[in-house]
Amino acid sequence: MTNHNTPHGRWWLVLAGLATFGLAACSPNNGQNSVSPHGTNAHRIDNLILPIWGIAIIIGLIVVGGVVFVAVKYRQRPGNEHPKQIRGNIPIEIAWTMIPAVILAVIAIPTVSLIFQTDSTPSNPVNVTVIGKQWWWQFEYPGSASQKPVQVADELHIPAGRNVDLTLKACDPSLPYGFNNGPGCNVIHSFWVPELAGKRDVIPGRDNHLTLRSDSPGTFLGQCAQYCGLSHANMRFRVIVQTPSDFEAWLASQRHGPAVTLAASGDAGTLFSKTFQCTNCHVTENSSVSTYGPNLTHLGSRSTFASGYFALTRPQLIKWILNAPSLIPMESKDCRKGVPGTPGVTCVGMPSFTTNTPHGMPVMTEQQAGTLADYLLSLK
């Protein structure tokens, strides 16, 4: 066994530490790199981070260098077993108190200025309401006198070259029941797209705003950055930046009804609406309605599902329909005593239809799940 108190043992500890940092630096890019800006606010944040890093590195080198110098010069050695003790030097004490205060003040000025810049409402923006739920994101595009609003989940589409003003909410006023904090309200979340903008908290009872802008098309990954419960780590989403014409075409397609109506879907419609009562939580025929679960009216047009965690493929969707809690942690084992929306029901997440099924629900077969998956994939 290695004795870590020997010089040889200490070198192994140093090498292990260096190897840990080296391996961490070699990790692949996960698409959430805050120092790889692609949006206006992300560039502003990056321009602030880099000089602060420089200041921090210089201060760190001075402090570490001073510690090493003192440790070597005044170390215990023959002839220096009892170094001379001195009392504090008042000018030095004042200096190392004032210098950090001045440095912090200098850093604070551009930081506070940037906070106000990113918090200001842009001119002529595209307006989108974002509602954080457990554990997925709902995006609402407003309607007009001649156009109905659009509700989508997991994927936020925005046009390139335009400011997008996001209104961030943790409460959905259209829902008559709540999760934790009263009618239609959820817990605290935090909306973060590292490559486009900074973080912004999503707080029950308070509307916050965040501006997104990217001048070129692309797909950017987002994440809830505030612990919000069992499946917080899986609460993801995507921001899909399109050309203005492609964005308008997408938004127009979302305002239309589904490609296949529930009544015309045959056995799938019966399974969805009656046998397994999926309509208690989901809507598939009206993209303007906010529901307990994600609006599925145009699910087939998305590339991901389950809060952006899984690629939208038939095999993965079948697994999800059969037993969602086995794929992502959710509170559906013991809490489902009735239909969501009724008093006393505090369930969060989709239930399993194979084990611990909702009260009164039959066990689902894989063939039935395949029928439902085919129906959902046809909703474009």
C-alpha positions as CSV (number, residue, x, y, z in Angstrom):
1,M,0.0,0.0,0.0
2,T,1.3,3.5,-0.9
3,N,2.2,5.7,1.9
4,H,0.8,9.1,0.9
5,N,3.0,10.9,3.5
6,T,6.2,10.0,1.6
7,P,7.5,12.2,-1.3
8,H,6.7,9.3,-3.7
9,G,3.1,9.1,-2.4
10,R,2.6,12.8,-2.7
11,W,3.7,12.8,-6.3
12,W,1.1,10.2,-7.1
13,L,-1.6,12.5,-5.6
14,V,-0.3,15.4,-7.7
15,L,-0.4,13.3,-10.9
16,A,-3.8,12.0,-10.1
17,G,-5.1,15.6,-9.7
18,L,-3.5,16.7,-13.0
19,A,-5.0,13.6,-14.8
20,T,-8.5,14.5,-13.4
21,F,-8.3,18.1,-14.8
22,G,-6.9,16.8,-18.1
23,L,-9.7,14.3,-18.6
24,A,-12.3,16.9,-17.7
25,A,-10.9,19.2,-20.3
26,C,-11.2,16.4,-22.9
27,S,-15.0,16.0,-22.5
28,P,-17.0,16.5,-25.7
29,N,-19.0,19.6,-26.4
30,N,-22.6,19.0,-25.1
31,G,-24.0,21.9,-27.0
32,Q,-24.4,24.0,-23.8
33,N,-21.1,26.0,-23.9
34,S,-21.5,29.4,-22.5
35,V,-18.1,30.5,-23.9
36,S,-19.2,29.6,-27.4
37,P,-21.7,32.5,-28.0
38,H,-24.1,32.6,-30.9
39,G,-26.6,35.1,-29.7
40,T,-26.4,38.9,-29.0
41,N,-26.7,38.6,-25.2
42,A,-24.4,35.6,-25.1
43,H,-21.7,37.6,-26.9
44,R,-22.1,40.4,-24.3
45,I,-21.8,37.9,-21.5
46,D,-18.7,36.4,-23.1
47,N,-17.1,39.8,-23.5
48,L,-17.6,40.4,-19.8
49,I,-16.4,36.9,-18.7
50,L,-13.1,36.9,-20.6
51,P,-11.5,40.1,-18.9
52,I,-12.8,38.9,-15.5
53,W,-11.1,35.6,-16.1
54,G,-7.9,37.5,-16.9
55,I,-8.1,39.5,-13.7
56,A,-8.9,36.3,-11.7
57,I,-5.9,34.5,-13.2
58,I,-3.5,37.3,-12.5
59,I,-4.7,37.6,-8.9
60,G,-4.5,33.8,-8.5
61,L,-1.0,33.7,-9.7
62,I,0.0,36.5,-7.3
63,V,-1.6,34.8,-4.4
64,V,-0.3,31.3,-5.2
65,G,3.2,32.7,-6.0
66,G,3.2,34.6,-2.6
67,V,2.2,31.4,-0.7
68,V,4.9,29.3,-2.4
69,F,7.5,32.0,-1.8
70,V,6.7,32.3,1.9
71,A,6.4,28.5,2.3
72,V,9.9,28.0,0.8
73,K,11.7,31.0,2.3
74,Y,10.4,30.5,5.8
75,R,10.2,26.8,5.9
76,Q,11.5,24.9,8.9
77,R,15.2,24.0,8.3
78,P,18.5,23.9,10.2
79,G,19.2,27.3,11.6
80,N,15.6,28.4,11.2
81,E,13.7,26.3,13.6
82,H,12.1,29.3,15.2
83,P,11.6,32.1,12.7
84,K,11.3,35.6,14.0
85,Q,7.7,36.5,14.7
86,I,6.4,39.9,13.6
87,R,3.2,41.8,14.2
88,G,0.9,43.0,11.5
89,N,1.9,45.9,9.2
90,I,-0.9,48.5,9.2
91,P,-0.2,49.9,5.7
92,I,-0.1,46.4,4.2
93,E,-3.2,45.4,6.1
94,I,-5.0,48.5,4.7
95,A,-3.7,47.8,1.2
96,W,-4.8,44.2,0.9
97,T,-8.2,45.2,2.2
98,M,-8.7,48.1,-0.2
99,I,-7.2,46.6,-3.3
100,P,-9.8,43.7,-3.5
101,A,-12.6,46.2,-2.8
102,V,-11.4,48.4,-5.7
103,I,-11.1,45.4,-8.0
104,L,-14.7,44.2,-7.1
105,A,-16.0,47.7,-7.6
106,V,-14.4,47.9,-11.1
107,I,-15.9,44.5,-12.0
108,A,-19.3,45.4,-10.6
109,I,-19.8,48.5,-12.9
110,P,-19.9,46.5,-16.3
111,T,-21.6,43.6,-14.6
112,V,-24.6,45.8,-13.4
113,S,-24.7,47.6,-16.7
114,L,-24.9,44.2,-18.6
115,I,-27.7,43.1,-16.2
116,F,-29.8,46.1,-17.2
117,Q,-29.0,45.6,-20.9
118,T,-30.1,42.0,-20.9
119,D,-33.2,42.9,-18.9
120,S,-34.5,45.6,-21.1
121,T,-37.4,45.0,-23.5
122,P,-36.3,45.1,-27.2
123,S,-38.1,47.0,-29.9
124,N,-40.4,45.2,-32.3
125,P,-39.8,41.7,-30.8
126,V,-41.4,38.4,-31.5
127,N,-43.3,37.6,-28.3
128,V,-43.3,34.2,-26.7
129,T,-44.7,33.1,-23.3
130,V,-42.6,30.3,-21.7
131,I,-44.2,28.3,-18.9
132,G,-42.0,26.0,-16.8
133,K,-43.7,22.9,-15.6
134,Q,-42.6,19.6,-14.0
135,W,-40.6,18.6,-15.9
136,W,-41.0,20.2,-19.4
137,W,-41.3,23.6,-21.0
138,Q,-44.4,25.0,-22.8
139,F,-44.0,27.7,-25.4
140,E,-47.0,29.9,-26.3
141,Y,-47.1,32.1,-29.4
142,P,-49.8,34.8,-29.2
143,G,-52.7,34.9,-31.5
144,S,-54.6,37.8,-33.0
145,A,-58.2,38.7,-34.1
146,S,-57.8,36.4,-37.1
147,Q,-55.3,33.8,-35.8
148,K,-55.4,31.6,-32.8
149,P,-52.4,31.2,-30.4
150,V,-50.1,28.2,-30.6
151,Q,-48.9,25.9,-27.8
152,V,-45.9,23.7,-28.3
153,A,-43.6,21.8,-26.0
154,D,-39.9,21.1,-25.8
155,E,-38.9,23.0,-29.0
156,L,-38.9,26.8,-29.2
157,H,-38.8,28.1,-32.8
158,I,-37.6,31.6,-33.4
159,P,-36.6,33.6,-36.5
160,A,-33.0,34.6,-37.2
161,G,-32.1,38.3,-37.1
162,R,-35.0,39.3,-34.8
163,N,-35.2,39.9,-31.1
164,V,-37.4,37.5,-29.2
165,D,-38.9,38.7,-26.0
166,L,-39.7,35.7,-23.7
167,T,-42.1,36.2,-20.8
168,L,-41.2,33.5,-18.3
169,K,-43.9,32.1,-16.0
170,A,-44.2,29.3,-13.5
171,C,-48.0,29.6,-13.5
172,D,-50.4,28.7,-16.2
173,P,-53.6,30.6,-15.7
174,S,-55.5,28.4,-18.1
175,L,-55.2,25.4,-15.8
176,P,-57.8,25.1,-13.0
177,Y,-55.6,22.9,-10.9
178,G,-52.0,23.2,-9.6
179,F,-49.0,21.1,-8.9
180,N,-47.6,22.6,-5.7
181,N,-48.3,26.3,-5.1
182,G,-51.9,26.9,-5.9
183,P,-54.0,27.0,-9.1
184,G,-51.9,26.4,-12.2
185,C,-48.6,27.1,-10.5
186,N,-45.4,25.2,-10.4
187,V,-42.1,25.3,-8.5
188,I,-39.2,27.6,-9.3
189,H,-37.3,26.8,-12.5
190,S,-34.5,28.6,-14.4
191,F,-34.5,29.1,-18.1
192,W,-31.0,28.8,-19.7
193,V,-29.7,28.6,-23.3
194,P,-26.0,29.0,-22.7
195,E,-25.0,29.7,-26.3
196,L,-27.8,32.4,-26.8
197,A,-28.3,34.2,-23.4
198,G,-27.8,34.0,-19.7
199,K,-30.0,32.4,-17.1
200,R,-33.3,33.8,-15.9
201,D,-35.3,32.4,-12.9
202,V,-38.9,31.3,-13.5
203,I,-40.8,32.1,-10.3
204,P,-44.4,31.4,-9.2
205,G,-46.3,34.7,-9.0
206,R,-43.8,36.7,-10.9
207,D,-43.2,37.2,-14.6
208,N,-39.6,37.6,-15.7
209,H,-38.3,38.5,-19.2
210,L,-35.4,37.3,-21.3
211,T,-34.3,38.4,-24.8
212,L,-33.0,35.9,-27.3
213,R,-31.5,36.7,-30.7
214,S,-29.4,34.8,-33.2
215,D,-28.5,36.2,-36.5
216,S,-28.0,32.8,-38.2
217,P,-30.1,29.6,-38.2
218,G,-29.1,26.7,-36.0
219,T,-30.3,24.5,-33.1
220,F,-29.2,25.4,-29.5
221,L,-29.8,23.3,-26.4
222,G,-31.3,24.6,-23.2
223,Q,-31.7,23.3,-19.7
224,C,-33.5,24.1,-16.5
225,A,-30.7,25.4,-14.2
226,Q,-32.7,25.5,-10.9
227,Y,-33.3,22.2,-9.0
228,C,-37.1,21.6,-9.3
229,G,-37.7,18.1,-8.3
230,L,-37.1,14.5,-9.1
231,S,-36.5,14.9,-12.9
232,H,-34.9,18.3,-12.9
233,A,-31.8,17.0,-14.8
234,N,-34.0,15.8,-17.6
235,M,-35.9,19.1,-18.1
236,R,-34.4,20.1,-21.4
237,F,-35.5,21.9,-24.5
238,R,-34.2,23.1,-27.9
239,V,-34.2,26.5,-29.5
240,I,-34.5,26.1,-33.3
241,V,-33.5,29.3,-35.1
242,Q,-34.9,29.4,-38.6
243,T,-34.9,31.9,-41.5
244,P,-37.8,34.4,-41.2
245,S,-39.7,32.7,-44.1
246,D,-39.2,29.2,-42.6
247,F,-40.3,30.4,-39.2
248,E,-43.5,32.0,-40.6
249,A,-44.2,28.8,-42.5
250,W,-43.7,26.7,-39.4
251,L,-45.9,29.0,-37.3
252,A,-48.7,28.9,-39.9
253,S,-48.6,25.1,-40.0
254,Q,-48.9,24.9,-36.2
255,R,-52.1,27.0,-36.3
256,H,-53.8,24.4,-38.4
257,G,-55.6,21.4,-37.1
258,P,-53.9,17.9,-37.0
259,A,-53.3,15.9,-40.1
260,V,-55.5,13.1,-38.6
261,T,-58.5,13.7,-36.3
262,L,-59.2,11.6,-33.3
263,A,-62.5,10.5,-34.8
264,A,-60.8,9.3,-38.0
265,S,-58.0,7.5,-36.3
266,G,-60.0,4.3,-35.7
267,D,-58.7,2.0,-32.9
268,A,-56.0,4.5,-31.9
269,G,-58.7,7.1,-31.2
270,T,-60.6,4.6,-29.0
271,L,-57.4,3.7,-27.1
272,F,-56.4,7.3,-26.7
273,S,-59.7,8.8,-25.6
274,K,-61.5,5.9,-23.9
275,T,-59.4,2.9,-23.0
276,F,-56.4,4.7,-21.5
277,Q,-58.0,8.2,-21.2
278,C,-55.0,10.0,-22.5
279,T,-57.3,13.0,-23.3
280,N,-57.4,13.7,-19.5
281,C,-53.9,15.1,-19.8
282,H,-53.2,15.7,-23.6
283,V,-54.9,17.5,-26.5
284,T,-54.3,16.3,-30.1
285,E,-56.8,18.4,-32.1
286,N,-56.3,22.0,-31.0
287,S,-52.8,23.6,-30.8
288,S,-54.1,26.7,-29.0
289,V,-55.1,24.8,-25.8
290,S,-52.9,24.6,-22.7
291,T,-53.2,21.2,-21.0
292,Y,-51.9,19.3,-18.0
293,G,-49.4,17.5,-20.2
294,P,-47.8,18.7,-23.4
295,N,-50.0,19.6,-26.3
296,L,-49.6,16.8,-28.9
297,T,-51.5,18.4,-31.8
298,H,-48.4,18.5,-34.0
299,L,-46.2,16.1,-32.2
300,G,-45.1,14.4,-35.4
301,S,-43.5,17.6,-36.6
302,R,-41.0,17.7,-33.7
303,S,-37.6,16.0,-33.6
304,T,-37.7,15.2,-29.8
305,F,-40.1,14.5,-27.0
306,A,-40.2,13.9,-23.3
307,S,-38.8,17.4,-22.5
308,G,-36.4,17.1,-25.4
309,Y,-34.7,14.1,-23.8
310,F,-35.4,11.5,-26.5
311,A,-35.3,11.6,-30.3
312,L,-38.8,11.2,-31.7
313,T,-38.6,7.7,-33.1
314,R,-41.3,5.0,-33.1
315,P,-39.4,2.4,-30.9
316,Q,-38.6,5.1,-28.3
317,L,-42.1,6.4,-28.3
318,I,-43.5,2.9,-27.7
319,K,-41.2,2.4,-24.7
320,W,-42.4,5.8,-23.4
321,I,-46.1,5.1,-23.8
322,L,-45.8,1.7,-22.1
323,N,-43.7,2.8,-19.1
324,A,-42.5,6.4,-19.0
325,P,-41.3,6.3,-15.4
326,S,-38.8,3.6,-16.3
327,L,-37.1,6.0,-18.7
328,I,-37.3,9.3,-16.7
329,P,-38.0,9.5,-13.0
330,M,-41.5,10.7,-12.3
331,E,-43.9,10.6,-9.3
332,S,-46.5,8.2,-10.7
333,K,-46.0,5.0,-8.6
334,D,-48.3,5.6,-5.7
335,C,-49.9,9.0,-6.2
336,R,-52.4,8.3,-9.0
337,K,-55.7,7.7,-7.1
338,G,-57.9,9.2,-9.7
339,V,-58.0,11.5,-12.7
340,P,-55.5,14.5,-12.8
341,G,-57.4,17.6,-12.1
342,T,-59.6,16.2,-9.4
343,P,-59.2,17.3,-5.7
344,G,-56.4,15.5,-3.8
345,V,-54.4,14.4,-6.8
346,T,-50.9,15.7,-6.7
347,C,-49.2,13.5,-9.2
348,V,-46.4,14.8,-11.4
349,G,-45.5,13.1,-14.7
350,M,-46.8,10.4,-17.0
351,P,-47.9,7.1,-15.5
352,S,-46.8,3.6,-16.3
353,F,-49.3,1.5,-18.1
354,T,-47.5,-1.8,-17.4
355,T,-46.7,-1.6,-13.7
356,N,-48.4,0.5,-11.0
357,T,-51.0,1.6,-13.5
358,P,-53.4,4.5,-12.8
359,H,-56.4,3.6,-10.7
360,G,-59.0,1.9,-12.9
361,M,-56.7,1.7,-16.0
362,P,-56.0,-1.6,-17.8
363,V,-52.5,-2.9,-18.5
364,M,-51.4,-1.9,-22.0
365,T,-50.0,-4.3,-24.5
366,E,-47.0,-3.5,-26.8
367,Q,-49.3,-3.8,-29.8
368,Q,-51.6,-1.2,-28.3
369,A,-48.6,1.1,-27.6
370,G,-47.6,0.7,-31.2
371,T,-51.0,1.7,-32.4
372,L,-50.9,4.8,-30.3
373,A,-47.3,5.6,-31.4
374,D,-48.3,5.4,-35.1
375,Y,-51.3,7.8,-34.4
376,L,-49.1,10.3,-32.5
377,L,-46.4,10.2,-35.2
378,S,-49.0,11.0,-37.8
379,L,-49.9,14.3,-36.1
380,K,-47.9,16.8,-38.2
